[in-house]
């Protein structure tokens, strides 16, 4: 895309060398030294006169200077004065050289970034000229990647996309009927928002997996898992818990604003913003006074509900029974936080991953799909536990059946692609080699047997 000349990166070094040579040439160093010497002697030489003097000194033979400056009034009124001043300038050059070299070093230091900036502008202009062609190539690469994934997982992702619509429809129906946990106003409002968020997150997971971004999809499932844990916990508690959960947004927003101020990133401070921060601080005081001091911490709403000074997410996960997905959550944490495991491997439902530099794009896409299916089906099943409405129960059963179908499709696709993984290919090649060696051994044995019978 950058063209043959752009691909030969030696021209960048050549551009830097030219710039450095330009600012550190003999004539430039001499001109700087002459200018300093003239300034010290209060001689007002023009730039042109300095350049001519420099050329004359550099081309001098046997100490004789040929200078074509007429008149040299600035060096003196008489010929003898001019000779004295000129000789003094030449003598002063040696004295000023150390200072001049400092200036040259500074000029070289500045020249390199300037040269690189110039090279960067050339690259930018070239890429802008070929932007349409470049984007067409990128689009083609994305299409090839997506098609490779779709051949294996297309049906699974379509079914998962449909599952999220079923979950959203179930949530709307439960709210309309005010059934189960949806009987309580704060709980119903919170669950409605949480299920809506779950719907959006699953949409992101589907989009990422369809494009072959397995690790990105697992990172988004991490958010879905946390959301499901919170939803299931709130659904089991009195309405006051959902009230505290909703009120806690002010604690979280205040924390973000205070982080901005502490880190110096709050560059948009004004009176309205300051008043808003002051308002949130007053709200925090009122809320902690109303619910308890633990309310101001992370998951403070859950801590108050459980009667604890502090609550961790893992504790909530265990309380609602979703710790069975802990392994997936830990793997997703590695992906989100830049862990070495996620950096060096691609995710997989196998015990270990595969080298991320050799596996196809489709490898590992089933992981987020599998976990997402489990999360959605368990969320709706939990929300349906306390309802007696036949429609909601039927819809929940439909969802569980659909989730089972997705899991079966994943297992089927895995069996189909099992021979495509690098490890499987190596094992199959070794098995083939062993079989060939065994057949050759049998053939040699039969030949020896035939020869032995012939001898007899």
Secondary structure as UniProt FT lines:
FT   HELIX           3..7
FT   HELIX           10..23
FT   HELIX           26..40
FT   TURN            41..42
FT   HELIX           47..58
FT   TURN            62..63
FT   HELIX           73..75
FT   HELIX           79..129
FT   HELIX           131..177
FT   HELIX           180..183
FT   HELIX           185..210
FT   TURN            211..212
FT   HELIX           214..236
FT   HELIX           239..247
FT   HELIX           249..263
FT   HELIX           271..291
FT   HELIX           293..296
FT   TURN            298..299
FT   HELIX           300..306
FT   HELIX           313..319
FT   TURN            320..321
FT   HELIX           322..325
FT   HELIX           326..336
FT   TURN            337..338
FT   HELIX           340..344
FT   STRAND          345..346
FT   STRAND          354..355
FT   TURN            356..358
FT   TURN            361..364
FT   HELIX           365..383
FT   TURN            384..386
FT   HELIX           390..417
FT   HELIX           418..420
FT   HELIX           422..455
//
